[in-house]
Amino acid sequence: MSEPLGTVRVLLGAAGLPANEAEMAGLAATYPEYRAAIDALYAVPAARYVDPALRFHAQARIAEWDR
């Protein structure tokens, strides 16, 4: 999908996030720059293989929840 407004509509719809036309237009106006910035994060060939900086460990932190 090459049109930013269409892409924003699809992404918001898939996420179940409501937005009016003005909000979607604002997001669509900045979408190409943000998309390019995110793509640049993965432009380095080895970036796909680097150990992730953020990890999620599903562990109970409260004693009552670990049962």
Residue frames as qw, qx, qy, qz and C-alpha x, y, z in Angstrom:
[[0.000, 0.893, 0.451, 0.000, 0.00, 0.00, 0.00],
 [0.515, 0.226, 0.011, 0.827, 1.81, 3.10, -1.18],
 [0.161, -0.700, -0.162, -0.676, -0.65, 5.75, -0.01],
 [0.163, 0.181, -0.678, 0.694, 0.16, 6.81, 3.59],
 [0.524, -0.145, 0.211, -0.812, -3.47, 7.49, 4.50],
 [0.863, 0.016, -0.373, -0.340, -4.51, 4.01, 3.39],
 [0.591, 0.177, -0.695, 0.370, -1.67, 2.46, 5.33],
 [0.097, -0.204, 0.533, -0.815, -2.56, 4.41, 8.46],
 [0.721, -0.109, -0.034, -0.684, -6.21, 3.31, 8.15],
 [0.847, 0.065, -0.522, -0.078, -5.19, -0.33, 7.84],
 [0.416, 0.208, -0.677, 0.570, -2.74, -0.17, 10.75],
 [0.303, -0.189, 0.401, -0.844, -5.20, 1.58, 13.07],
 [0.807, -0.047, -0.193, -0.556, -7.96, -0.82, 12.05],
 [0.759, 0.117, -0.630, 0.117, -5.77, -3.86, 12.67],
 [0.254, 0.141, -0.645, 0.707, -4.84, -2.51, 16.09],
 [0.284, -0.648, -0.707, -0.024, -8.46, -1.67, 16.90],
 [0.266, -0.366, -0.239, 0.859, -7.59, 1.98, 17.57],
 [0.237, 0.831, 0.503, 0.013, -10.23, 4.60, 16.85],
 [0.300, -0.309, 0.139, 0.892, -9.25, 7.80, 15.03],
 [0.405, 0.780, 0.337, -0.337, -11.19, 10.52, 13.30],
 [0.691, 0.640, 0.171, 0.291, -10.31, 11.87, 9.85],
 [0.037, 0.945, -0.252, 0.206, -8.20, 14.74, 11.22],
 [0.630, -0.580, 0.516, 0.021, -6.15, 12.36, 13.38],
 [0.857, 0.181, 0.428, 0.224, -5.62, 9.98, 10.49],
 [0.488, 0.834, 0.023, 0.258, -4.55, 12.85, 8.22],
 [0.226, -0.883, 0.393, -0.123, -2.02, 13.99, 10.81],
 [0.756, -0.323, 0.560, 0.099, -0.62, 10.49, 11.21],
 [0.793, 0.468, 0.325, 0.217, -0.51, 10.00, 7.44],
 [0.251, 0.947, -0.149, 0.136, 1.46, 13.24, 7.02],
 [0.243, -0.761, 0.594, -0.099, 4.26, 11.97, 9.27],
 [0.951, -0.040, 0.294, -0.086, 4.06, 8.28, 8.39],
 [0.799, 0.544, -0.155, 0.204, 6.67, 8.26, 5.57],
 [0.115, 0.752, -0.503, 0.409, 9.35, 9.86, 7.76],
 [0.632, -0.445, 0.533, -0.345, 8.69, 7.54, 10.69],
 [0.970, 0.186, 0.143, -0.061, 8.59, 4.49, 8.40],
 [0.612, 0.663, -0.324, 0.285, 11.95, 5.48, 6.90],
 [0.183, -0.686, 0.564, -0.422, 13.44, 5.93, 10.37],
 [0.829, -0.226, 0.443, -0.256, 12.25, 2.50, 11.47],
 [0.911, 0.407, -0.020, 0.071, 13.52, 0.89, 8.27],
 [0.313, 0.768, -0.457, 0.321, 16.91, 2.52, 8.89],
 [0.582, -0.558, 0.514, -0.293, 17.14, 0.69, 12.22],
 [0.878, -0.002, 0.478, -0.002, 17.29, -2.57, 10.29],
 [0.567, 0.786, -0.224, -0.104, 19.46, -1.32, 7.42],
 [0.086, -0.631, 0.769, -0.052, 22.53, -2.87, 9.01],
 [0.710, 0.114, -0.639, -0.273, 22.65, -6.53, 7.84],
 [0.392, 0.046, -0.829, 0.397, 23.73, -7.79, 11.26],
 [0.331, -0.222, 0.296, -0.868, 20.91, -5.95, 13.09],
 [0.803, -0.131, -0.311, -0.492, 18.59, -8.90, 12.63],
 [0.824, -0.013, -0.542, 0.167, 20.94, -11.15, 14.57],
 [0.096, 0.426, -0.509, 0.742, 21.88, -8.93, 17.50],
 [0.281, -0.334, -0.831, 0.345, 20.70, -10.08, 20.93],
 [0.162, -0.760, -0.412, -0.476, 17.52, -8.12, 21.76],
 [0.122, 0.352, -0.411, 0.832, 17.94, -5.28, 24.23],
 [0.546, -0.219, 0.277, -0.760, 14.50, -5.75, 25.75],
 [0.326, -0.021, -0.943, -0.057, 13.32, -9.03, 27.14],
 [0.639, -0.345, 0.031, -0.687, 10.06, -10.10, 28.70],
 [0.249, 0.084, -0.938, 0.224, 10.15, -12.73, 31.42],
 [0.621, -0.424, -0.293, -0.591, 6.71, -13.90, 32.48],
 [0.453, -0.062, -0.763, 0.456, 7.34, -14.44, 36.16],
 [0.423, -0.786, -0.415, -0.176, 5.08, -13.74, 39.08],
 [0.256, 0.464, -0.376, 0.761, 6.41, -10.92, 41.23],
 [0.507, -0.399, 0.298, -0.704, 3.73, -11.24, 43.91],
 [0.143, -0.206, 0.948, -0.194, 3.69, -14.41, 46.00],
 [0.584, 0.289, 0.585, -0.483, -0.07, -15.00, 45.64],
 [0.623, 0.608, -0.154, -0.467, 0.16, -14.88, 41.84],
 [0.203, 0.517, -0.815, -0.166, 2.69, -17.69, 41.44],
 [0.486, -0.001, 0.827, -0.283, 0.22, -20.43, 42.32]]
